[in-house]
């Protein structure tokens, strides 16, 4: 389904209602922070529909409509695409950037597009006189709040992050040591075609990064809840717990109740089949771990 731009005001109102707003927030720094936190709490990062064999569109309007319709968005291309539309409609000035999430130094500077980055401009504060902010609801287990685009170290709920360089065309970011990745390199402006092409690659089995293991991540103010395959984790600054999910009921509860993932529009038969596949892969993984 392709959503038309005429529906944007209604789609944004549905999105805001899903996040618990009674009224539209004003385009301020405080509102940006609150919207960011509410989105993370209600719309976890996930690849459920990819794993069910129906990768959702990464068109921003489609992603926004999906949040209002079923309470899900997807991974970074979906999450930040939906947020981008909402922010523009609310009066924020938003720009896109090309993101490369990396885990090893060998991969750091390859520049492959694997993340959609947003920049909100025109909101100066005493600590951020340039007025540029980086909201990101698509990093899964990283940012809890938008970062000012100012070089420095930032603590959020006990997790530590750093902007090591801010350039005219982008910036360099280091994640907390507990995270699932090491950093992000941000550069120019990606096109819709580039994002669609990368989405097709990332979501197509057998080699697509998001097409092999179910991942659900919810970043809360002081912890992160994660389900990866048939393992559930709660990550805090002091460490993490790990629980094996070897029954369907425990697995479903972990993604739905533990991570807050809406399962609207997904029937039990689909989920049961997916669980069976994930459990078989999990047992193989645990034998060689």
N, C-alpha and C positions, 0 to 999 in steps of 0.2 A: 504494500500500500504506500502510495506517495501522498503526503500531506501538503495541502496548498497553503500559501502564505496568508491568505485571507483569514485563516483559522487561528493565526498566532495569538491574538488577544484571548480567545477562549481557551486555547491550549495552555497558555501561561497561567490563567486563572485556575484551571484544573490541576496543574502542577503545584501551584501554591496551596491549593486546598489540600492536596495529598500531603504536603509538608506541614500542614497544620496552621496556615495563615488564615486570618479572617479578613485582612486588608492587604493591599499591595505595599511592600516596603519601599521606602524612598531610596534613591541611588546614593547612599553614603557608605563610608568605610564600615561603620557599625552594622549596617544592613547587610553588606557583603559578607562579613564574618558570620552573622547569624544564619544567612541563607546557606552558606557553605556548610556549617555545622548541621543544620536541619537536613540538607540533602544527604550528607554522609550517613546520618542516623537512619534515614528512611529508604534510601536507594543504594543498597550495597553493590559493590563491584562484583561482576559475575559473568560467566559464560554459559549459563544454563541452556538457552535456546540454541546456541551453537552445538552444544553437546547432545541436544535432542534432534539435531540434523536440520534445523531451520534457522540459519544465521540471520539475525535481524538487520534491516537496513541501517547504514550509518549516516543517512541523510539527517541533519540536525532536527528538522521538523518531525520526521518520523520517530526519532528517539524521544523527543519531548512528548509526543502524543502517546508513546508507549508507557511512559511514566504515569501519565494521567489515566490511561486505560487499564493497565495491569500492574502498575507499581514497580516495573523493572525498566532498566535502561540497557545494561550490558557492561562492556569494558570501556577503556578510555575514550575511544572514538565516539562511542554512544554517550557516555556520561558527560564529557565536556562539551560535546555538540549540543546536547539538550540544555546544559547550563548556559551556553553561549546565547542561544535564542532567548531564554528567559531574561538574562541580564540586559540584552539590548532592548527588549520590550519594556523593561522596568526603568530605562533611562541611563543605564551605564554605557560607557564607551568601551567597546571590546575589540581586541585584535587577536588574530590567530598566530601561532608560531609552530614551527617544525620541532618535534621532540624526539630524542633518541635515549631510551632507557637502557642502561648498561649495568653489567655485573662484574666484568673483568677489564683490566687495562687494555688487553688486546682488542676488546670490542668497543672501548670508550669512544674512539674517534672515527668509527666507520661511517657514522652519519646516517644510518638506515632509519627511515621514518617508521617508528613504532609507537608514537605517542602524540596525541593532539594537545597542544598547550594553548592556554588563553592568557591574555594580558588585559587588565582593566586599567585605563589611564584617566588622568584628570581628577584624582582624589588625593591632593597633597595633605600631609600631616607634618607635625614638628619632626617626627622621626623619619619621615619619607617625603621630603620636600619635592621630589620629582613626581610624586603622585602616581607611580606605576605599581600595580599589585598583581601577584600571581595566584589566582584561585585555581585549585586543581582537585576535582572530585573523582578523578580517574586514575589515581596512583595506588589504589587498593589499600595498602598498609602504611602509607606515608602521611602526607600533610593533613593535619586536622583543621588548620586555619589557613587563609590566604597569607602568602609571604610578601612583605614589601620588597621591591626589587632594589635592595641595598646590600652590598657585600657585608657579610657578618654571620654570626652563629645565632641560631634560634632554637629555643626550647619550647615544646608544645606538649603539655601533659606528661612531662618526664622523658619524652623522646627528643633527641638532639638532631638538628639539621644545620646545614651550612650552605650559603651562597658564596662560593669561592671567587667568582668573577662575574661581573655584569658588564656586557659589551653593548655597543650600539645595536648589534643584530641578534643578541641573545644573552645567555648566561650559563653558568655551570653550577650544578647542585649536587650535594652529597647527602644521602639519606642516613637515618639512624642505623647503627650496627645491627639492630634486631630485624631489619627489614628484609624483604625478599629480593631487593636489588641494591646496587651500590650508589648509583647516581643518575642524573639526567643532564644531557647536553642539549641546549636549546639554540636554534638558529633561525633561518628565514621563514617565509610564509608558505605553508603547504596548500596545494589546490584541492578542490573536491575530488578531482579525478585521481590524484595521488593517494588520497585517503581511501577511496573506494577500492583502488587496486591493492593497497596493502591489506585492507580488511579481507578481501577475497583470499589473499595468500595466508593470512594469519588464522582464518576460520575454516580452511579447507583441509580435511584429513587426506593422507595420514601425517603430513609434515607440519600442518598449521599449528602454531604455538598454542592457540586457544581451542584446539579441536581434539585434544588427547585426554586431558584430565579436568574434571569439574573443579572450578575454583570459585569460592564465594568469600569475599573479604569485607568486613565492616569496620571502619575506623571510628571509634568512639573517643571522647575527649581524653581518657586516660588508659585505654587499652585497645587492642585490635582482636576481633574474633575472626577466625579463618577456618574454612573447611577446604581441604585439598584432597580430592579423591575420597578416601574413607578415613582420613585423619582430621581430627578437630583440634585446633589450638586456640588458646587465649594468650595473647602476647602482651606483656607489660614491660615497663622499663627495667624491672628487676629479673625478668626471665619469662618462661612460658610453660604452659601445661600441654600435654598431648594425650588425646583419647582416641582409641580405635573405634570406628563405627562399623560394627560387623552385623548389625541388624538393620532392616529397612526403617523401622520406627525410630531408632536412635539417629540414623543418618538423616532422615527427613526432619526430625526435631532440631538437629544441629544447624541445618541450612535455613529452616523456616523460623524457628524460635531463637536459636543461638545467634544467627547472623542476620535475622530480620528480613530474609528474602521472601517476597511475595510469590506465591505459587498460583496466582490467578491465571486461569486459562490453560493450566497444565493438569492433565488427568493422572490418576493413580497408575494406570497401565504404563504410560510413558515413563513415569518416575521409577516404577518398579523395574522396568527394563534397563534404564540408565543405572540404577543402583547395582543390578546384577553385573553389568559390564565393569563398573568401577570396583566392585568387590573382588572380581576375578583378577583385575589388574593390581589391586592392592595386595592380594595374597602373593602374587608373583614378586612384587616389589619388596615385601617384608621378608621373603625367603632370601633375597640377595642384598638386603640393606646392610 
